[in-house]
Amino acid sequence: MMYTELYQYLLKHKELPVPGIGTFLLQKRSAVLDFPNRKINPPTYAIIMERGSHLPGKNFFTWLAGALGIVDREAIFRFNDFAIEMKKQITDGDVIHWEEVGILSKGLSGDVKFVPAPDAATLEKPVSAEKVIREKAAHMVRVGEDEKSSEEMTEMLSQPEERKNYWWAYALAIALVAFIFIGWHFSEYGMEISSVANGKKVIPAAAAETYRVLP
């Protein structure tokens, strides 16, 4: 039988038609990052089978002849015999365990039932995934509507903050308080000169005795 050779052809060309059985296909699954082990697992391929098939092309038989070490004509006859024998076994109720591909058996309605192998096919090796840290690598940073480089932002943030002088605010506050007081004073006492003068009468104090008459 030629199960091994046909499996290799499926891995290489992603499609294998078998007349009377169906067409085997490889469905690609994306690569997966394995962060704990610091590696990227390669894409995997799940094998499915579609009902219906077509006759393989000439390139298939040329490849199969090379894999088996025979001529193209003999490869055609041997592959046809392989497909007919597989169909007969399934129709008779036999179960075919195709290594690394799956299990073929007769379904309830008489069609071919296919259960893919649990282990997905891998065509590549994992690659290491080390995180590279570039301490002084420059990149662009968006600040509001502008864009600045990381070096410019580092320089801006490292500059000491200038101490702002708020003396003018204190002077403004004092002037405002004085203005409010003056306005209140004139509203209470009017705008005459006497309103700003001291209205208290001055009473002269009695002079102390500075001499004494002797008897």
C-alpha positions as CSV (number, residue, x, y, z in Angstrom):
1,M,0.0,0.0,0.0
2,M,1.0,3.6,-0.4
3,Y,-0.4,5.4,2.7
4,T,2.9,6.9,3.7
5,E,3.7,8.3,0.2
6,L,0.2,9.8,-0.1
7,Y,0.5,11.4,3.3
8,Q,3.7,13.0,2.3
9,Y,2.1,14.3,-0.9
10,L,-0.8,15.7,1.2
11,L,1.7,17.6,3.4
12,K,3.5,19.0,0.4
13,H,0.5,20.0,-1.8
14,K,-2.2,20.5,0.9
15,E,-4.7,18.5,-1.2
16,L,-5.1,14.8,-2.1
17,P,-8.0,13.6,-4.1
18,V,-8.9,9.9,-3.8
19,P,-11.6,8.7,-6.3
20,G,-14.6,7.1,-4.7
21,I,-13.5,8.3,-1.2
22,G,-13.2,12.1,-1.2
23,T,-10.6,14.9,-1.2
24,F,-8.3,15.3,1.8
25,L,-7.3,18.9,2.6
26,L,-5.0,20.6,5.1
27,Q,-6.5,23.5,7.0
28,K,-3.9,25.9,8.3
29,R,-4.0,27.2,11.9
30,S,-2.1,30.3,12.9
31,A,1.2,30.2,14.9
32,V,0.8,30.4,18.6
33,L,3.0,32.4,21.1
34,D,4.2,30.2,24.0
35,F,5.1,33.0,26.4
36,P,6.2,30.9,29.4
37,N,8.6,28.9,27.3
38,R,9.7,31.9,25.2
39,K,9.0,30.5,21.8
40,I,6.5,30.7,18.9
41,N,5.0,27.4,18.0
42,P,4.7,27.0,14.2
43,P,1.4,26.9,12.3
44,T,-0.4,23.5,12.5
45,Y,-2.6,21.8,9.9
46,A,-5.8,20.0,10.6
47,I,-6.8,17.3,8.0
48,I,-10.4,17.3,6.8
49,M,-12.1,15.3,4.0
50,E,-14.6,16.8,1.6
51,R,-17.1,14.5,-0.1
52,G,-16.6,14.1,-3.8
53,S,-13.3,14.0,-5.6
54,H,-11.7,14.4,-9.0
55,L,-9.0,12.5,-10.8
56,P,-5.5,13.7,-9.9
57,G,-3.5,15.5,-12.6
58,K,-0.4,14.3,-14.4
59,N,1.9,16.0,-12.0
60,F,0.5,13.9,-9.2
61,F,1.3,10.6,-11.0
62,T,4.8,11.9,-11.9
63,W,5.5,12.7,-8.2
64,L,4.0,9.3,-7.1
65,A,6.1,7.4,-9.6
66,G,9.3,9.1,-8.3
67,A,8.3,8.4,-4.7
68,L,7.7,4.7,-5.5
69,G,10.6,4.3,-7.9
70,I,8.4,3.2,-10.8
71,V,7.2,4.7,-14.2
72,D,4.2,7.0,-14.5
73,R,2.1,4.4,-16.2
74,E,2.5,1.9,-13.4
75,A,1.9,4.6,-10.8
76,I,-1.5,5.3,-12.4
77,F,-2.5,1.6,-12.2
78,R,-1.3,1.2,-8.7
79,F,-3.1,4.3,-7.4
80,N,-6.4,3.3,-9.1
81,D,-6.1,-0.2,-7.5
82,F,-5.4,1.5,-4.1
83,A,-8.5,3.7,-4.4
84,I,-10.7,0.7,-5.4
85,E,-9.4,-1.5,-2.6
86,M,-10.0,1.3,0.0
87,K,-13.5,1.8,-1.2
88,K,-14.2,-1.9,-1.1
89,Q,-12.9,-2.3,2.5
90,I,-15.1,0.6,3.7
91,T,-18.2,-0.7,1.9
92,D,-17.6,-4.2,3.5
93,G,-17.6,-2.6,7.0
94,D,-13.9,-2.5,7.6
95,V,-12.3,0.4,9.5
96,I,-9.1,1.9,8.0
97,H,-6.6,3.5,10.4
98,W,-4.6,5.8,8.2
99,E,-1.6,6.8,10.4
100,E,-1.3,10.5,11.0
101,V,-4.3,11.2,8.8
102,G,-7.4,9.6,10.5
103,I,-9.9,6.8,10.6
104,L,-12.1,5.9,7.6
105,S,-15.2,3.8,8.1
106,K,-18.7,3.3,6.7
107,G,-21.4,5.8,7.8
108,L,-25.0,5.1,8.7
109,S,-26.2,6.2,5.3
110,G,-23.5,4.2,3.5
111,D,-21.2,7.1,2.8
112,V,-17.6,7.3,3.9
113,K,-17.1,8.6,7.5
114,F,-13.8,10.3,8.3
115,V,-12.4,11.1,11.8
116,P,-9.2,13.1,11.6
117,A,-6.2,12.1,13.7
118,P,-6.1,14.0,17.0
119,D,-2.5,15.3,16.5
120,A,-2.3,18.2,14.1
121,A,0.4,18.1,11.5
122,T,3.3,20.5,11.8
123,L,5.6,21.4,8.9
124,E,7.9,23.8,10.7
125,K,9.9,24.0,13.9
126,P,9.2,26.3,16.8
127,V,11.3,29.5,17.0
128,S,12.6,31.3,20.0
129,A,10.8,34.5,21.0
130,E,13.1,36.6,23.3
131,K,11.9,40.1,24.1
132,V,14.5,42.7,23.0
133,I,14.7,45.8,25.1
134,R,16.5,48.8,23.5
135,E,17.0,51.3,26.3
136,K,17.9,54.3,24.0
137,A,15.9,53.4,20.9
138,A,14.1,56.5,19.6
139,H,10.4,56.4,18.7
140,M,7.7,58.9,18.2
141,V,5.3,59.9,21.0
142,R,2.0,61.8,20.3
143,V,1.6,64.8,22.7
144,G,-1.8,66.5,22.0
145,E,-1.8,67.5,18.4
146,D,2.0,67.3,18.0
147,E,4.4,64.4,17.7
148,K,7.7,64.4,19.6
149,S,10.5,61.9,19.7
150,S,11.2,59.9,22.8
151,E,14.5,61.7,23.2
152,E,12.8,65.1,23.2
153,M,10.2,63.9,25.8
154,T,13.0,62.5,28.0
155,E,14.8,65.8,27.8
156,M,11.7,67.8,28.6
157,L,10.7,65.7,31.6
158,S,14.3,65.7,33.0
159,Q,14.5,69.5,33.2
160,P,13.9,70.9,36.8
161,E,10.6,72.7,37.1
162,E,11.0,76.4,37.4
163,R,9.6,77.9,40.6
164,K,7.0,80.4,39.6
165,N,6.9,83.8,41.3
166,Y,3.4,84.9,42.4
167,W,4.3,88.3,44.1
168,W,2.1,90.1,41.7
169,A,-0.9,88.1,42.9
170,Y,-0.3,89.0,46.5
171,A,0.1,92.7,45.5
172,L,-3.1,92.6,43.5
173,A,-5.0,91.0,46.5
174,I,-3.8,93.8,48.9
175,A,-4.7,96.5,46.4
176,L,-8.2,95.0,46.0
177,V,-8.8,94.9,49.7
178,A,-7.7,98.5,50.0
179,F,-9.9,99.6,47.2
180,I,-12.9,97.8,48.8
181,F,-12.2,99.5,52.2
182,I,-11.9,103.0,50.6
183,G,-15.1,102.5,48.7
184,W,-16.9,101.4,51.9
185,H,-15.5,104.4,53.9
186,F,-16.7,106.9,51.4
187,S,-20.1,105.3,51.1
188,E,-20.6,105.6,54.8
189,Y,-19.1,109.1,55.5
190,G,-19.4,110.8,52.1
191,M,-16.8,112.5,50.0
192,E,-16.2,115.7,52.3
193,I,-12.9,116.4,53.8
194,S,-14.3,116.1,57.3
195,S,-15.2,112.5,56.5
196,V,-11.6,111.6,56.4
197,A,-10.6,113.9,59.4
198,N,-10.6,112.9,63.0
199,G,-14.0,114.1,64.4
200,K,-13.1,113.7,68.0
201,K,-12.8,116.9,70.1
202,V,-9.5,117.5,71.8
203,I,-9.9,118.5,75.5
204,P,-6.7,120.0,77.0
205,A,-5.7,118.2,80.2
206,A,-5.2,120.2,83.4
207,A,-1.6,121.2,83.9
208,A,0.1,119.6,86.8
209,E,1.3,121.8,89.7
210,T,4.9,122.6,89.0
211,Y,5.7,124.9,92.1
212,R,4.9,125.3,95.8
213,V,4.6,128.5,97.9
214,L,6.5,128.3,101.2
215,P,4.7,129.8,104.3
